[in-house]
Structures are given as structure tokens and as C-alpha cells.
Amino acid sequence: MYAKVVGAFNDTAKKILGKVKGKPAKEWLTDTTWKLVEERRNLKPKRRENAESRRHYNFLCREIKRQSQLDKDSYLRSLCEQVEKAHMQKKSKEIYDGVRRITGKRAR
């Protein structure tokens, strides 16, 4: 009886609410970085099969780390340029929005 109630509850919740989504993706990651992530995800179950796949998996991990750092740096540079342009044009709302996006802090 209990299992039927739980099953009905879960089925209804899936139909109405849908699948639970994870955290939003980092907006600074580029398509090339996402392709590397997908390649690593596909290689992960096979990494223990031989030394070559393990080396390639480790290479992908390092490459993703390096590429994501470059992506984040270029993203922050573009945000800083936008804030500087807004400062030159004396648009205070855009300045504050840009600074909030750079620092990751919200107003209390």
C-alpha cells in the first residue's frame, strides 16, 4: 500500500514539475571548453582500461582547467571594458551592474 502511494506521488510530481535541473552553466565557458568537457565525460568510464586512455583523460583534465581559466580571464576583461565604457558615458546603473557581475556580490 505504501509503495503504491509513494509511486503515485512520484509519478505525478515528475509529470507536473518535470525533471530537476542542476546548477546553471558558467556563462564564461566557451564552446571549445564544453566540447573538451563532453569528450572527458565520454572517456571517464574507459580511463582504467589502459595507460593510453588514462594519459588522455589526464591531459583533458589539465586542458579543461587551462582553457576554462583563459575563458574566465577573457570574460572578466570584457566585463571590465564594459564598465569602463559605461564610466566614460556616465551610466551609473551599468557601472554598478558590471561591478556586481565581476565581484559576484549582490546588494543586501
Buried (B, 14 or more C-beta within 10 A) or exposed (E): EEEEEEEEEEEEEEEEEEEEEEEEEEEBBBEEBBEBBEBBEEBEEEBEEEEEBBEBBEEBEEBBEEBBEBBBEEBEEEBEEBBEEBEEEEBEEBBEBBBEBBEEEEEE
